[in-house]
Structure formats: structure tokens, C-alpha cells
Amino acid sequence: MAGGTQAKTDIPTEEARLEALQAFNVAGVEGSSTLEEITRLAADIFGMPRAWVSFVERDRQWLVSRTGVDIKETPRSSSFCSHTVQGDVPLVVPDIDRDPRFRDMEQIGTRLRFYAGAPLISAHGHRIGALCVGDTAPRGDFTEADAGILVRLAALVMEHLELLRSEIVRQSMMAFGNATDLAMIATNAKGIILFVNRAASHIFGYGPDEMIGRDCVMIMPERMREAHSAAMARVSAGGQSRLSGRTLEVTGLRRDRTEFPMELSLSVWRRHDGEVGMGAIIRDISLRRQRDMRLLRLANHDPLTGLKNRRRFEDLLGAFMERSGNPAVLLLDLDGFKEVNDTQGHGVGDTVLQAVAVRIAAALPSDAVVARFGGDEFAVLLPDSGGPDFTVATLAAQAVLRAFVSPFVTEGLVFQLGVSIGCACAPEHASDVEELIASADFALYRAKEGGGRNWRLFEPAMRDAARAQRALQDELLRGLHRGEFELYYQPQVALDRGRIFGMEALIRWNHPRRGVLTPAAFVEVLAGSVLALPVGRWVMNEACARLEAWRAAGIGDVRVGINIFPAQFRGGTFGAEVLEAIRRHHLDPGSVEIEVTEGVMLDYDEVAMAQITMLRHAGVRVALDDFGTGYASLSALKRFPLTTLKIDRSFVTDLATSPRDTAIARAMLSMGAELGLDVIAEGVETPEQERMLIELGCVCGQGFRYGRPMAESEALGALQRDAERQQAGAAL
């Protein structure tokens, strides 16, 4: 099913399927309130903007129930559901634009990117249509469990369609006297029961003889009998029944006085002598109601922790805000939970999340609402923030922080987790649900930015900073499309002879108003945005193309260093992309050196390991940039197949005056030598720094002493001049 593959069984012929479809009366089904409710429920459960029930006819698709969809019919050739009815399991298409079966299919209305549909299968195995959900964005989070829920909802649709079809029974009810799935009762105009079938006796708990001849109010709760008697009198007097021909849900009464939900379809007729007769087809829907309750709970609660889910949380928050209250929202993000999942597995991680849910709830007032938004993110709704100084919200945040002081003990393992909290209060910080949660999220970001394990209250400046970041992201996107990015190159030299052996490619932005910008002005925002991937690919291709051009210009023995964004490892295809760029530009893999930071190795440990190992096997060089400034240096040296260490400039700047920096640089150089790694000192600016590095055993350097980052034409000139110097030196 994943990706849209369907299992096929012995599917009835198309002609038989179409004959079965006719029996369900398309025109009569449209507008059914029950179908509309199921459709809305499907959209709500899966968080989809669109849901529909369709019948697939010979040449068209008829949408008999719709949520978020305006059209009533489409050509069958433009219907995903025509594919769904070819199998008996859901068809799931995570990204329509990437699926060769559907990406070129003409669609009606706003184009869909995600589709999931479960076939409507009749009792005889005919697939007459589908219950479908869709989104205008691709969705990769539709699970097997979600597919199971969609199947159950489709079964509810089919049950209702079968019941609607049963209305044709009317005056021929006696022919169904032995039916066991539908209860059938016929009365005269006064409501006296004239006929019951075996199913009616079973559902209501009476024998047939105990029901025939008695008033039908015996199967109704006391509170409903007066209205029923009035309606019977109106029909008996020649009036019209407002319920005839409709299917509705009412409450039935069993012999043991227990009430139960039932679905009822009422028919009224007059015999040739003018006598009025009434018939009801009844189904006990207790099990369906139980399923609906389970589905409702699934739609409103997190299945792992039992807490409210985001959808229910937002509904409750909206209700509090509509009552002109002063609610507060706390967003919580766990610190250190990723390591639990990575080291112990998701089973232990789920158990820890359940313990976290209990501990958060126990730390808060009884009227607080706790929800899990997903992953390790939780939320708290406080009905009242505590006045202008937000006393209640402050105390709640502090209580949650204290709750995480003690470690969590699970399956004999001890975990010390922290929590970061962002808080926002209405109406001071927002006037609607979405804005209030967003404000709390701004505050949460600042809490995590401050090192975590603390809480922050929202301030308007946080939103201003976020707006500035979004504006910068928009400018970066325009810059990419307009070709405003450029690579500069800084020489890497051998300290003994000053020979240039490499060039590090450094991105610059030719901003139309602010001039040439260095990475300090934009790279942090760029690296955290969706542009990191396309810009990273551009940098890789541009640097390789430039190295190819240098080769063509006669520059032979030089390599290029290329900085990598952490996000480039996320998809798992980075290694293949690097090798493809090298192949496309006819380069020796050893002439390309990718530069990664310790953060990459922390955040993408296993994925990065696999990609870097692939590149090393192919001969590509791998440098650890800014060595010594992060948290994973020693473990990275041990685990990752590196070729080069780059000593951060912070250890070089004060080399001549700081014995500590001298000792650290010496240790790094010694470590690199012992591990067989090249070591490049960054930030070399003075002759004295160069002299001390040489005395410590460093053979490679990079910095303003050898050249500032320069445009491509300047870099080529520097390489040519260096080649001439080396040739002149060799001649002497």
C-alpha cells in the first residue's frame, strides 16, 4: 500500500460492477447528512483540507459527499478513485508529482499533491467507489494505522449506502420475514404492531407474539412517546410524515429497559381502501457507535500518552478565548530525548514519553489541559494566566521545570532529561488561537537558543526577529533565482614554501542594495531554511565547475574545499550527489575536499557516517572544520573516516601571547600526526603566527597572510602566479 501499491483479488467484471452501482441510486444518495458527517470526520481525523465520497461510473466520477471540494463530477480519466476501485486495499500516493502514474494526469480544480482512498466494497465484492482524502501539499506521514482507519470509515459509508438501498423494501416487507441483519416492523395508523421479523425480536428482546398487537411505543423511551403519538395522529388524519423516506438515528428501548442507538428508515403507504400503513427498517448501531467513539477519541487524543492531541487542544483553547478569558499556553520541548531514542530505541523512547506525560500533568493545577503535539513536544493550556503579571503561568512553568530535576527511571535505565518552555498569554500576546500558539513557539525557540532547561515568556521583539528572518529567507530565495550568489576562493598554502595546494570555496551574496555580503550576514538563516539544499547543490556544482576550468587553464595540482550545510545530509543522497558532480566535471575525486562541522556529526550521526564513508571509499577527501569548538571532536576523530583537521582561528589568533592556545595547538597537531591526518591552521594573519606554527610542526595554513577570499578571476591569477613562482624556484 505504501507509495500506492495495491493488492488485487478476483475483481468482478466492469459490467457487473456498473450494474451493482446502479442499485445504489446515485441521485438519491447525494445530500445524505450521514455521508456528509463521515466525510467531515475523515478530513478532521487526518488533518486534510479535502475529503469526498465518490461513485465511479463508466465515464465519470460522481462526488456524492464533499468537504473542501466544490465540484460534483469529473471525467473518469481525471479520477484517482478509478484506480482505487481496481483493488481492495487503500491507494496512497504520498506525492502525486513524483508518481509516474499520476503526475501528468489532468486534474480538476486546485491540483492535489497527496491522495489516499479506500474502496467502497459491496457485500458481493463490487467496488462501486471510494472514500478519499487529499491535500495540496505532499504528505509522507500517512501510516499503515491511518490506512486502517480510512478502511473502517469506508466500511461505515458502505453500511449507510446499504441501508439507504433497503428503503425500496416498503410494502413488500413480508418477503423479508426471515432476515437476520435488519429489524422490520409494520404497524397500522394507530401504531399497533402488525408484523415483526426475527431480527426485530432479537434486537428488542421480545418474542414475536409479545410484540404483535401492542403499541409500538413499547420500543421507545418514555420521553419520545408523546411526540411519536402526535406524529401518528397527523399521518392518520391525512397529513404527510416528515420522516417518510428518510434515514435517521433514534434511541430504542429493549425489553430489559436498556436504551441503545438505532438507525431507522420509515415508509408510509395507503392501501386501496385508504387505510394507512407504516413500516420501519431498523438496524442496531451500538457497535458502530462504539467504533465512532473510538474514532472520535483517536481524532482528539494522542494514542501513545492518552493526552489531548493538537487538534483538540486548539479547539479547547479557542473556546476559552471566545469566552473572553485570559488563557495561557506553554509549549514544552524535551532536552536530551533524541539521545534516548538513538541509543535505546523507540520502544524505550515511547515509555519515557508516557512517563513524561504523567509527570507534567502531576506538576500542574487540576484545571490545566496537557496535550502532546507530536514527537517530544508537549503543550499546556491554563484557563487563566494569573493577571497582568502572569502569576499562574509563571508558577506553572517553574513547576514543570522542577518536575524534571529528578531523573526518569525506565526498564532499569536512568535518563536525565530537561525541558525548554515557551509561554504566551491572551489577550496580551495574541488575539486568536494560531497567533497565541505561534507566540509561545517564538518564546520556546528563545528558551532553547539560551541553552535549554529554562523558560521564556513571549516578548513582541521575538516576533519582530522572526519576521526579519522570514523576510531574509524571501530575499535569499529571490537571490537564488536571480543568480546573485557567487563563490570566492581563499588560498590554502604549504607553510615551508608558500605553495598554494588548495582553495576553499566561500559563498558570497551580491545583494542588490547592500552590496557583497559575507556568510556572517545570512548563512545561519540560509542553513536553517529549505534553501539549504538547492544552494548547497549549487555550491557543489559551481566549485567543481571552477576546478575543471582551472585544470583547462593549466593549473594542475590544486584541490578545492567545499563547505557543506547540515541539511544536505538529511535526505541520505548527499554522497551520490557529490560523486555525480565530480563525474560531470571530469575531476579526480581526490581533488575535492568536503568540509563538515561537528554539528553535522552530532545531528546526523548515522546518516552522515554512511554518506562520508561512501565518499571516502570513492577517494573524496573529508575535512573536519572548526576543530575544537564543538562537543563531538574526539568521538568524531575516532568514528568518522576523515582526511583533514582544520584548527579553528580562535586557537591561532593569540598563539604568540597565550600559552594555553599554544598548548592546545600543539596537542591538535600531535593528534593529527598520530592519526595520519593533514592539519590546516585557519586564521593565520602575521609572520609571527606562521613562525610559531612551523615550530609546532604545522605544515599547512590558511588566512589573510596568504590571501583574502577573492573572486574567481583573482583566484585564477593567484594560482597562475604561484605556479610561475614554483617553476622559477625549481629552475634555481
C-alpha positions in Angstrom: 0.0 0.0 0.0 2.8 2.5 0.8 3.5 4.6 -2.3 0.3 3.5 -3.8 0.8 -0.3 -4.5 -2.5 -2.2 -4.2 -3.1 -5.9 -3.8 -5.6 -7.2 -6.3 -8.0 -10.1 -5.9 -10.6 -11.6 -8.2 -12.3 -8.4 -9.1 -15.8 -8.7 -10.7 -16.2 -7.6 -14.3 -16.7 -3.9 -15.1 -20.2 -4.5 -16.4 -21.2 -6.3 -13.2 -19.6 -3.5 -11.1 -21.6 -0.9 -13.0 -24.9 -2.9 -12.6 -24.2 -3.1 -8.8 -23.6 0.7 -8.8 -27.0 1.4 -10.3 -28.7 -0.3 -7.4 -27.3 2.3 -5.0 -29.2 5.2 -6.7 -26.6 7.9 -7.1 -29.1 10.8 -7.2 -30.9 9.5 -4.0 -27.7 9.2 -2.0 -26.4 12.7 -2.7 -27.0 15.1 0.2 -27.1 12.4 2.9 -26.3 14.1 6.2 -24.7 10.8 7.5 -22.3 10.7 4.5 -21.5 14.4 4.9 -20.7 13.7 8.6 -18.4 10.8 7.8 -16.7 12.9 5.1 -16.1 15.7 7.6 -14.8 13.2 10.2 -12.3 11.8 7.7 -11.0 15.2 6.9 -10.7 16.1 10.6 -9.0 12.8 11.6 -6.3 13.0 9.1 -5.9 16.8 9.1 -6.7 17.1 5.4 -8.3 20.1 3.7 -10.3 17.8 1.4 -12.3 14.6 1.7 -15.0 13.1 -0.6 -17.1 10.0 -1.3 -17.3 9.2 -5.0 -19.1 6.7 -7.2 -17.0 5.7 -10.2 -19.3 5.3 -13.2 -18.4 4.2 -16.8 -17.0 7.5 -18.0 -17.2 9.8 -15.0 -16.7 10.1 -11.2 -19.7 11.4 -9.2 -18.8 13.1 -5.8 -21.9 12.4 -3.7 -20.4 13.9 -0.5 -17.7 16.6 -0.3 -15.6 18.5 2.3 -13.4 21.2 0.9 -14.3 20.2 -2.7 -16.6 22.3 -4.9 -17.0 20.1 -8.0 -19.7 17.4 -8.2 -18.3 15.3 -11.0 -15.2 14.8 -13.1 -14.2 12.7 -16.1 -13.2 9.2 -15.0 -9.8 9.8 -16.7 -9.1 12.6 -14.2 -10.1 10.5 -11.2 -7.7 8.9 -8.7 -10.7 6.8 -7.5 -10.9 5.0 -10.8 -7.5 3.5 -9.8 -8.7 2.9 -6.2 -11.6 0.7 -7.3 -9.1 -1.7 -9.1 -8.1 -3.2 -5.7 -9.4 -3.9 -2.3 -6.9 -2.0 -0.1 -6.3 1.7 0.1 -4.4 3.6 -2.6 -1.9 6.0 -1.0 0.1 8.5 -3.2 2.4 10.5 -0.9 3.5 12.9 -3.7 1.5 12.9 -6.9 4.1 15.0 -8.7 6.7 12.2 -8.1 4.4 9.3 -9.0 4.8 8.4 -12.8 1.2 7.1 -12.8 -0.4 10.4 -11.8 2.0 13.3 -12.2 0.8 14.0 -15.8 -2.9 13.3 -15.1 -5.2 16.2 -15.8 -6.8 17.3 -12.5 -10.0 19.3 -12.0 -9.7 22.4 -9.7 -6.8 23.1 -7.5 -4.1 20.5 -8.1 -3.7 17.8 -5.4 -0.2 16.7 -4.3 -1.4 13.9 -1.8 -4.2 11.4 -2.2 -5.4 8.4 -0.2 -8.6 6.5 -1.0 -10.2 3.3 0.4 -12.6 1.4 -2.0 -16.3 1.1 -1.2 -16.9 -2.7 -1.5 -20.4 -4.1 -1.5 -21.4 -7.3 0.2 -20.9 -9.1 -3.1 -17.4 -7.7 -3.7 -18.3 -4.9 -6.1 -16.1 -1.9 -5.8 -18.5 0.9 -6.6 -16.5 4.0 -5.5 -14.1 5.3 -2.8 -13.8 7.3 0.4 -10.9 9.7 -0.3 -8.8 12.4 1.4 -6.4 14.8 -0.3 -4.0 17.6 0.3 -2.5 20.3 -1.9 0.9 19.5 -0.3 2.8 16.2 -0.4 2.4 14.1 2.8 4.9 11.5 4.0 3.3 10.8 7.4 0.3 8.7 6.3 0.9 5.4 8.2 -0.5 1.9 8.0 -2.6 2.7 11.0 -4.1 5.7 9.2 -4.9 3.5 6.2 -6.7 1.1 8.6 -8.8 4.0 9.9 -9.7 5.0 6.4 -10.8 1.5 5.6 -13.1 1.5 8.7 -14.6 4.8 7.7 -15.2 3.4 4.2 -17.0 0.5 5.8 -19.2 3.0 7.6 -20.0 4.6 4.3 -20.9 1.3 2.8 -23.1 0.3 5.7 -25.1 3.5 5.3 -25.4 3.0 1.5 -26.7 -0.5 2.0 -29.3 0.9 4.5 -30.4 3.6 2.1 -30.9 1.0 -0.6 -33.1 -1.0 1.7 -35.8 1.7 1.5 -37.1 0.1 -1.7 -38.4 -2.7 0.5 -41.6 -0.7 1.7 -44.8 -2.7 1.2 -43.0 -6.0 0.4 -41.6 -6.2 3.9 -43.2 -9.6 4.5 -40.9 -11.1 2.0 -38.0 -10.4 4.4 -39.6 -12.2 7.4 -36.5 -14.3 8.0 -33.9 -11.5 7.6 -31.5 -11.6 10.4 -29.5 -8.3 10.0 -32.3 -5.8 9.7 -35.2 -5.4 12.1 -38.5 -4.9 10.3 -41.7 -3.7 11.9 -45.1 -2.9 10.3 -47.9 -1.0 12.1 -51.4 0.4 11.3 -52.3 4.0 11.5 -52.7 3.8 15.3 -49.3 2.4 15.8 -50.4 -1.1 16.6 -47.7 -3.6 15.6 -48.9 -5.9 12.8 -45.7 -7.6 11.8 -42.1 -8.1 13.2 -39.4 -10.3 11.7 -36.9 -12.4 13.6 -34.3 -9.7 13.7 -36.7 -7.3 15.4 -37.4 -9.9 18.1 -33.7 -10.4 18.6 -32.8 -6.7 18.8 -35.6 -5.7 21.2 -35.6 -8.9 23.3 -39.2 -9.8 22.8 -40.8 -12.9 21.2 -42.9 -12.1 18.1 -46.1 -12.8 20.0 -45.1 -10.4 22.7 -44.9 -7.5 20.2 -47.7 -8.1 17.6 -50.9 -6.4 18.7 -49.2 -3.9 21.0 -48.5 -0.2 20.6 -45.1 0.4 19.0 -44.2 2.9 21.7 -43.1 -0.1 23.7 -39.8 0.1 22.0 -39.3 3.8 22.6 -38.0 5.6 25.7 -40.8 7.4 27.7 -39.5 10.8 26.7 -40.1 10.2 23.0 -43.6 8.7 23.1 -45.7 11.9 23.2 -44.0 13.3 20.0 -44.5 9.9 18.3 -48.2 9.7 19.1 -48.8 13.2 17.8 -47.0 12.4 14.5 -49.0 9.2 14.1 -52.2 11.1 14.6 -51.3 13.7 12.0 -50.5 11.0 9.4 -53.7 9.0 10.2 -55.7 12.2 9.6 -54.2 12.5 6.1 -51.2 14.6 6.8 -47.7 14.0 5.5 -45.0 12.3 7.5 -41.9 14.5 7.7 -39.8 11.3 8.3 -41.0 9.1 5.5 -38.3 8.1 3.1 -35.6 9.5 5.4 -33.0 7.6 7.4 -32.4 8.9 10.9 -30.8 7.8 14.1 -33.0 7.5 17.2 -32.9 5.8 20.6 -34.5 2.4 21.0 -35.7 0.6 24.2 -35.1 -3.1 24.9 -37.2 -5.4 27.0 -34.7 -5.1 29.8 -35.2 -1.3 29.7 -31.8 -0.5 28.4 -31.5 2.1 25.7 -29.5 1.7 22.5 -28.8 3.7 19.3 -30.6 2.5 16.2 -30.9 3.7 12.6 -34.4 3.8 11.2 -35.9 4.2 7.8 -39.6 4.8 7.8 -42.1 4.2 5.0 -45.8 5.2 4.8 -48.4 3.9 2.3 -52.1 3.8 1.8 -53.9 0.6 0.8 -56.6 0.6 -1.9 -59.2 1.1 0.9 -57.5 4.2 2.1 -56.1 2.5 5.2 -52.7 3.9 6.2 -49.8 1.5 6.9 -46.4 2.2 8.2 -43.2 0.2 8.0 -39.8 0.7 9.6 -36.5 -0.9 8.8 -34.2 -0.8 11.9 -30.6 -1.5 12.5 -28.9 -1.7 15.9 -25.9 0.6 15.5 -24.4 0.1 19.0 -21.2 -1.4 17.6 -21.0 1.4 15.1 -21.4 4.0 17.9 -18.6 2.3 19.8 -16.4 2.5 16.7 -17.4 6.1 16.3 -16.4 6.8 19.9 -13.1 5.1 19.3 -12.6 7.1 16.2 -13.6 10.3 18.0 -11.1 9.5 20.7 -8.5 8.8 18.1 -9.3 12.1 16.5 -8.9 14.0 19.8 -6.3 12.2 21.8 -2.7 11.1 21.4 -2.7 7.3 21.2 0.7 6.9 22.9 0.1 9.1 26.1 -3.7 9.4 26.2 -3.3 13.2 26.3 -5.2 15.6 24.2 -3.8 16.0 20.7 -3.1 19.2 18.9 -6.5 19.4 17.2 -8.4 19.0 20.5 -6.0 21.4 22.3 -6.7 24.1 19.7 -10.5 23.6 20.0 -10.4 24.0 23.8 -8.1 27.0 23.5 -10.5 28.6 21.1 -13.4 28.0 23.4 -11.6 29.7 26.3 -10.6 32.7 24.1 -14.2 33.1 22.8 -15.4 33.3 26.4 -13.2 36.4 26.8 -10.9 34.5 29.2 -7.2 35.0 29.8 -5.7 31.6 28.9 -2.0 30.9 28.8 -0.2 28.4 26.5 3.0 26.7 27.4 4.9 24.8 24.7 7.4 22.3 26.0 10.2 20.7 24.2 12.3 17.9 25.8 16.1 18.4 26.1 18.1 15.2 25.7 15.3 13.0 24.4 16.9 12.4 21.0 19.8 10.6 22.6 17.3 8.3 24.4 15.8 7.2 21.0 19.1 7.0 19.3 20.8 4.9 22.0 17.9 2.8 23.4 15.4 2.6 20.5 11.9 3.8 20.0 10.3 1.3 22.4 12.2 2.7 25.4 11.6 6.2 24.0 7.9 5.7 23.9 7.9 4.5 27.5 9.8 7.6 28.6 7.3 9.8 26.8 4.5 8.2 28.7 6.3 8.9 32.0 7.0 12.5 30.9 3.2 12.9 30.2 2.4 11.7 33.7 5.0 13.9 35.4 3.9 17.1 33.5 0.3 16.6 34.4 1.1 15.9 38.1 3.1 19.1 38.4 0.2 21.3 37.2 -3.2 22.5 38.6 -6.1 20.2 38.1 -7.8 22.6 35.6 -4.7 22.6 33.3 -5.1 20.8 29.9 -2.0 18.9 28.8 -1.5 17.8 25.2 1.1 16.1 23.1 1.7 17.8 19.8 3.9 15.1 18.5 7.4 13.7 18.9 8.8 15.2 22.2 6.7 18.4 22.0 4.0 18.9 24.6 1.6 21.8 25.3 -0.2 23.1 28.4 -3.4 25.2 28.4 -4.0 27.2 31.6 -7.6 28.6 31.7 -6.3 31.8 33.4 -2.8 33.2 33.1 -3.0 34.9 36.5 -3.4 38.6 35.8 -1.2 41.3 34.4 2.0 39.7 35.9 1.0 36.3 34.6 1.4 34.7 38.0 -0.3 31.4 37.3 1.6 30.9 34.0 4.9 31.7 35.8 4.3 29.3 38.6 3.2 26.6 36.2 6.4 26.9 34.1 8.5 26.8 37.2 6.7 23.7 38.5 7.3 21.9 35.2 11.0 22.8 35.3 11.2 21.4 38.9 9.4 18.2 37.8 12.4 17.4 35.5 15.0 17.8 38.2 14.6 14.1 39.2 15.8 11.5 36.6 13.4 9.2 34.8 13.8 5.5 35.5 12.5 3.2 32.8 13.2 -0.6 32.5 16.1 -0.3 34.8 17.6 2.6 32.8 18.1 6.1 34.2 17.6 9.2 32.0 18.2 12.8 33.0 16.0 14.8 30.7 15.5 18.6 30.7 12.7 20.7 29.3 12.6 24.0 27.5 9.4 26.1 27.8 7.9 28.9 25.8 4.9 30.8 27.3 2.4 33.2 25.8 -0.8 34.7 27.3 -4.0 36.0 25.9 -5.0 38.7 25.1 -1.7 40.4 25.8 0.3 38.3 23.3 -2.3 37.3 20.8 -5.9 37.6 19.9 -6.5 34.2 18.2 -5.5 30.6 18.7 -3.0 30.3 15.9 -1.2 33.5 16.9 -1.1 32.6 20.6 0.5 29.2 19.8 2.9 30.9 17.4 3.9 33.4 20.1 4.6 30.6 22.6 6.6 28.9 19.9 8.7 32.1 19.5 9.4 32.0 23.2 10.2 28.3 23.1 12.8 29.0 20.4 14.5 31.6 22.6 14.5 29.3 25.6 16.2 26.6 23.5 18.5 29.2 22.0 19.6 30.1 25.5 20.8 26.6 26.2 17.6 24.9 27.1 16.3 23.7 30.5 14.7 27.1 31.2 11.6 29.0 30.2 10.9 32.3 28.4 7.8 34.5 28.3 6.9 35.9 24.9 8.0 39.4 24.0 7.0 41.3 20.9 10.6 41.6 19.8 10.7 37.8 19.3 8.0 38.1 16.6 9.9 41.0 15.1 13.0 38.9 14.9 11.1 36.1 13.3 9.6 38.4 10.7 13.0 39.7 9.9 14.2 36.2 9.4 11.3 35.3 7.2 12.0 38.5 5.1 15.6 37.5 4.8 14.5 34.0 3.7 12.4 35.6 1.0 15.3 37.7 -0.2 17.5 34.6 -0.3 15.0 32.8 -2.5 14.9 35.7 -4.9 18.7 35.9 -4.8 18.9 32.2 -5.8 16.5 32.7 -8.7 18.3 35.8 -9.9 21.8 34.3 -9.7 23.0 36.7 -7.0 25.2 34.1 -5.3 28.9 33.9 -6.1 31.8 31.8 -4.9 35.0 33.4 -3.6 38.2 31.4 -3.0 40.8 31.6 -0.3 44.2 30.0 -0.7 45.5 27.1 1.4 49.3 27.0 1.4 52.2 24.8 2.4 54.0 26.9 5.1 57.5 25.8 4.2 57.4 27.1 0.6 54.2 29.2 0.4 52.9 27.0 -2.3 49.1 27.1 -2.9 47.8 23.5 -2.7 44.1 24.2 -2.3 41.4 26.8 -2.5 38.5 26.9 -0.1 35.2 27.9 -1.8 33.3 30.5 0.2 29.9 31.8 -0.7 29.1 35.5 -1.2 25.8 37.2 -1.9 25.8 40.1 -4.3 22.9 41.8 -2.7 21.2 44.4 -5.0 21.0 47.0 -2.2 23.6 46.0 0.5 26.4 45.1 -1.8 28.6 42.0 -1.4 27.6 40.1 1.8 29.8 37.6 3.6 28.3 34.4 5.1 28.1 36.0 8.6 25.2 38.2 7.3 23.0 35.4 6.0 24.4 31.8 6.2 22.7 31.0 9.6 19.3 31.7 8.2 20.1 30.0 4.9 21.3 26.9 6.6 18.1 26.6 8.6 15.8 27.1 5.6 14.5 24.9 2.8 17.0 26.8 0.6 20.0 24.9 2.2 19.6 22.0 -0.3 19.3 23.9 -3.6 22.0 26.4 -2.6 24.2 23.6 -1.3 23.9 21.7 -4.6 24.7 25.0 -6.5 27.8 25.5 -4.4 29.0 21.9 -5.0 28.4 22.2 -8.8 29.9 25.7 -9.1 33.1 24.7 -7.2 33.6 21.6 -9.3 33.0 23.5 -12.5 35.6 26.1 -11.4 38.1 23.4 -10.6 37.5 21.9 -14.1 38.1 25.4 -15.6 41.4 25.7 -13.7 42.5 22.4 -15.0 41.8 23.5 -18.5 43.8 26.7 -17.8 46.9 24.6 -16.9 46.5 24.6 -13.1 47.1 21.0 -12.3 48.0 20.3 -8.7 45.3 22.1 -6.6 42.2 20.9 -4.8 39.0 22.7 -3.8 37.4 22.7 -0.3 33.6 22.9 -0.2 31.6 23.7 2.9 28.5 21.6 3.5 25.2 22.6 5.0 24.0 20.1 7.7 20.6 19.8 5.9 22.4 18.3 2.9 22.8 15.0 4.8 19.1 14.8 5.7 17.8 13.1 2.6 20.6 10.4 2.5 21.5 11.2 -1.1 24.3 13.6 -0.5 27.2 11.2 -1.3 25.7 10.3 -4.6 25.2 14.0 -5.5 28.9 14.8 -4.7 30.1 11.9 -6.9 27.8 12.9 -9.7 29.2 16.5 -9.7 32.7 15.1 -9.7 31.9 12.8 -12.7 30.1 15.5 -14.6 33.1 17.8 -14.4 35.7 15.0 -15.1 37.6 15.6 -11.8 39.8 13.3 -9.7 37.8 12.6 -6.5 41.0 13.3 -4.5 40.9 16.9 -5.7 37.6 17.6 -3.9 37.5 18.0 -0.1 34.2 18.5 1.6 34.3 20.4 4.9 31.9 19.3 7.6 31.3 20.7 11.1 31.0 18.9 14.4 27.3 19.8 14.4 26.7 17.6 11.3 28.2 14.7 13.1 26.0 15.4 16.2 22.7 15.9 14.4 23.1 13.4 11.6 25.3 10.8 13.2 24.4 7.5 11.4 23.3 9.2 8.1 26.4 11.3 8.0 28.6 8.3 8.7 27.1 6.3 5.8 27.5 9.2 3.3 31.0 10.2 4.4 32.1 6.6 4.3 30.8 6.3 0.7 32.7 9.4 -0.3 36.0 8.2 1.3 35.7 4.9 -0.4 35.5 6.8 -3.7 38.6 8.9 -2.9 36.9 12.2 -1.9 38.7 14.0 1.0 36.8 14.9 4.2 37.9 17.8 6.5 36.6 18.5 10.0 36.1 22.2 10.0 36.5 24.5 13.1 38.1 21.6 15.0 38.0 22.1 18.8 35.0 24.4 19.0 32.2 21.9 19.4 31.3 18.9 21.5 32.0 15.9 19.3 35.6 16.4 18.3 37.3 13.4 19.9 34.4 11.0 19.1 34.4 12.3 15.5 38.1 11.6 15.1 37.5 8.1 16.4 34.4 7.2 14.3 34.5 9.2 11.1 36.9 8.4 8.2 38.5 11.9 8.0 41.5 13.1 6.0 42.0 16.6 7.4 41.7 18.7 10.6 41.2 22.4 10.4 42.3 24.2 13.6 39.9 27.0 14.3 41.2 30.5 14.1 40.3 31.1 17.8 43.3 29.0 18.7 45.6 30.8 16.2 44.8 34.4 16.9 46.6 34.6 20.3 49.2 31.9 19.6 52.0 34.3 20.3 50.7 35.6 23.6 48.6 32.7 25.1 50.5 29.7 26.4 47.1 27.9 26.6 46.4 28.4 22.9 50.0 27.2 22.2 49.5 24.1 24.2 46.1 23.3 22.5 47.5 23.9 19.0 50.5 21.6 19.8 48.1 18.9 21.1 45.9 19.2 18.0 48.9 18.9 15.7 50.3 16.0 17.6 46.9 14.2 17.5 46.6 14.8 13.8 50.0 13.4 13.1 49.3 10.3 15.2 46.1 9.7 13.3 47.7 10.3 9.9 45.6 13.3 9.2 46.6 16.6 7.4 46.2 19.6 9.7 45.4 23.1 8.4 45.6 26.1 10.7 43.0 28.7 9.9 43.2 32.5 10.5 46.9 32.9 10.0 47.5 36.6 9.6 51.0 37.5 10.9 54.6 36.3 10.3 54.9 35.5 14.0 51.8 33.2 14.0 53.3 31.5 10.9 56.7 31.1 12.6 55.2 29.6 15.7 53.0 27.2 13.8 56.0 25.9 11.8 57.9 25.5 15.1 55.0 23.4 16.4 55.1 21.2 13.4 52.2 22.6 11.4 52.8 22.4 7.6 49.6 23.9 6.2 47.9 27.3 6.8 45.1 29.5 5.6 44.4 33.1 6.3 44.8 36.8 5.3 48.6 36.3 5.3 48.3 34.3 2.2 45.3 36.0 0.7 41.8 37.1 1.4 38.8 35.4 -0.2 38.8 36.5 -3.8 36.6 36.4 -6.9 37.2 33.6 -9.4 39.2 35.7 -11.8 41.5 36.8 -9.0 41.8 33.3 -7.7 42.9 32.0 -11.2 45.5 34.8 -11.3 46.9 33.9 -7.9 47.1 30.3 -8.9 48.9 31.1 -12.2 51.4 33.4 -10.4 52.0 30.8 -7.7 52.7 28.2 -10.5 55.2 30.5 -12.1 57.0 31.1 -8.8 57.2 27.4 -8.1 58.6 26.8 -11.6 61.2 29.6 -11.2 62.2 28.2 -7.8 62.6 24.7 -9.2 64.8 26.1 -12.0 67.2 27.6 -9.5 
